[in-house]
Amino acid sequence: MQHLEFEPPEALRDTIKCFWYNQRDFGEQLSGFKVVPDGYAEIIFHFGSGCSISYDGDIHPLPSPFMVGLLNQPAVFYAKNRLEILAIRCFPWTVFDLLGLPAGKDSVRMFEHPIAQLHPSLAALIQAGKVMNALDQLTQFFLNARMGIATDRMVAKAGSAMRAANGTLPVSQVAEAAHATVRTLERKFKQSSGYAVKDVSGLIRFEQVRNQLWLDPAVNLAGLAYELGYTDQSHLSREFKRYSGTTPAAFARKARQDKQAVNGDFVAFIQA
């Protein structure tokens, strides 16, 4: 498996966290893989034998691109043979404005949009091994899209404050950072992301726990709970299981096994 992350140009950093590329060979049999929630929305282009998702007891094929919104539990995807992904990781309060779509709570969203017209040319570049060329094309699309939208500074300030505090700020302090009343901020934030401030903060905070457990499976959970503003370790464990479907201890064991399988930290971050 190969995973690369690319920092966006300065003009996109208020809307896009990063671009990323992933390549993995699943073998000839259809295999499932789990995506755990975090505090981002992802626009996913996929290339190869296709990508599907499991829901309502069946496996449904997904178009390219599709969107993974904020998840409140893990989502299970399926693929076989070689799967390559080129994706855009967006802040959830910017992705809908960036695409000109109405905000919603869909965990996985299929949508009609001019961005889909990029798929054939991106597929040709990916097949030729020209990942950076594909990234350049995708970046240019979003630079053009970014010029056509006006940023809501209130929501942007709120999002920045939430991210800077790792999701630990109460709503009143997020509103203060955004120079807004709680009522106005909640209304604007829901219009832009589909979610309340508290919901997104909870996912951002969970994401920090998840990342710490991946980086250091032996991390002290009581200390982590204190650092991230949970009431206690039990509170952290309940919230973690709510979003991940498993306990922090079980996640840490699997993280340790997975890191050994890929020889440690396999993520490379590259300046685009």
N, C-alpha and C positions, 0 to 999 in steps of 0.2 A: 504494500500500500504506500502511496505517496500523497502527502498533504502539504500544500503551500498556501500561505496567506500574503496578500499584497496590500500595502497601505494605499489609500486613494490619494489623488492630488488634493492640494489644499482647498480648492474650490468645492470639493465634495465632502469634506470632513465633518460638516455639520449635519449631513444626511446619511452618509454611508460610513460604517465602521471599517469595513475592509472588503476586498474581493478575495475569493479563495478558489483553489483548484484541488480536486481530489481524484485519484485514480486507484481503482481496486479491482481485482479479479476474483469473482465469486465462484468460479467453476461452472460446470455444465448444469448443475441442479439449481433450481430457484432457491435462494437463500434469503432469510430475513435479517435485517439489522435495525437496531433501535436508536432513535434520536431522542435525547433527553432535553427537556425544556431549558430555555435560557431567556435572557431579556432582550432578544433581537427578533426581527423578522427577516426571513431569507427569501430571495428570488432565485430559483434553482433552474439552470439549464442542465440537461443530462444527455449523454451521448453513449451509444453502444447498443446493447440489447434491450434497453428500456428500463423504466423504474415504475414500480407499482406500490400501492399502499393497501393495508388491510383495514377494513371497517365493515360493520354489519355482517361479519362472518365470511366475507368474500375478499378476494384480492382484485383491486381495480387499477388498471393502467393509468399513468399520469402523463399529461402533455408536457412538452418542454417549450417554454418555462412554466413552472407553477410556483406558488408562494407557500411557504411555511410560516404561519403567523405565530403569535404567542401561544405556546402549548401549556395546558394545565396538567398534562400527564404525558408519558412517553408515547411517541408514535412509531409504529413498526412499518418499515418499508421493505420492499423485496426487489431483488435483481439477480441476474445470472451472467456468467461470462464477464467480460470487461465492462465496467461502468466508469465513465468519466463525468465529472461534475464541474461546471464553472458557475459560481454563485456570487451573489451580492448580499452582504450582511448589512442590513439597514437598522437604524433606530426605529422602534415601532411607532414613534410619534411623527416620523417623517415619510415613511414608505408610501402611504396612500396618497399624500400630496405629490410626492415625486412621480408617481405613476398616473396621477389624475383619477384615482379610483375612490369610491366611497369607503369610509372606514368600516370595518366589521370584525367580528370575533371568530371567523373561520380559522380553525387550526391548520387546515390545508385548503388552499383556495386555488381553483382553476379560474382563469380570467382571460377575456379577450382584450388584446392591447397591441399596439404597433411594435412593442418590443419583441413579440413572437416572430416578427419578420427577420430578426437577426439569426434565428436558429440555423438555417441552411448554411450561411457563410461561416458561422462559428463552428458548426459541425465539420465543415471541410478543413478549417484550420486546425481543429483539435485532432482530426484524423491524420493530418500531416505532421503532427507533433509540434505545431507552432502555437503553443499556449500563450506566449507573450503577445503575439499578434492578435489572438482572439481577445485577450485582456484589453489591448489597446482599443479595439473596436467597441468593446462593451463600455470602456471608460468614456470614450467619445460620445456614445449615446447618452450617458447619464450627465455628462457636462452640458450637452445641448438641452436635456430635459431640465436640469437645475436652473438654467438661465430663464426658463419660462415660469418659474413658480416663486411666489413671495413667501418668505419664511415668517412664521408667527413667532416673534421674539419672546413672547411670554412663555409659550410652550417650549421653545428651544432652551430658555434659561432654566425652566423647570427640569427638563430632561438632563441638562448638564449637571445640575445640582444633585439629581438622583444618582447619576452615574458616578460623580465625584465622591459621593458618600456611600457608594456600594449598596444603595437601596435602603439605607438605615434611617433616613430622615422621616419624621412624621409629616403628614400632609400639610399641616400648618407651617412647618419650616420650609417645605418645598414651595408653598405659595409665597412665603416671605422672600425667598430667593428669586422668585419670578416677579416680584413686585405686584402681586395680585391678591385678591381675596380668595379664600378657599373655594367659595361657590363658583366664581368666575373661572378659576383654574380648572376645577373639575369638569365644568361644561366644555371648555376649550380642549382639554386634554382628551376627553372622551370623543369629541368630534374628530380629532386628529388621529387617534390610535384605536378607538373602539373600546378602550378600557379605562377604568378609574386609575388614578395615581397610585393608590394603595396596591392594586393588582400588579401593576408593572414593577413597583418597588419590591414587592414580594418575590417576583421572578429574578430581578437583578440580585437580590440578596442570596437567593438560592443558588444562582449562578456562581457567586463567589465561593460558597461552600463546595459546590461541585468542582470548581477549578482547583481549590486548595487540596481537596482529597485526591485529585488526579496528580498534582505536582508533588504532594507529600502524603501518601496514604496513611502515614503514622502520625499525622497532625493531631494535636490535643483538641478534642471536640469541645470540651468545657471552655478552653481558652478562645476557641474560634467563635463559640456562641456569645461570649462576652464581647469580643472584638466587633462582631456584626450586630450587636444590639438585640439578640434573642433573650428571652426571659431567663432561660437556663439551657442546659444541654438537652433536656427532654423536649423543650420547645423546638430547638433546632432539629432534633431527630424527627419529630412529628411533621414539621414543615417539609423536611427533606423527603420523607416517605410519601407525603401528599403529592409532590411534584415528580418524583423519580420512580415511585412504586417499589422502592427498596430502602433498606436502612443505610445510614452512613457507613456502618461497619462492612456490610455486604458490598456496597459500592467501592469502598477502599480496597477490599480483597480483589475485586475484579480489576480495578485500576492497576494494582500491583502486577497481576497476571498479564494484562494487556501491554503494560509498559515493557515487561520482560520479552513479550512476543515481538515487539517492534524495536527492541534495543533502546529503550528510554524515550527521550523526547523527540518525536518524529515530526513535529510541526516546525516549519521554517517560515519566518516572517520576512518579507521582501519589500523593499521600497519600490513602488510602481513608478 
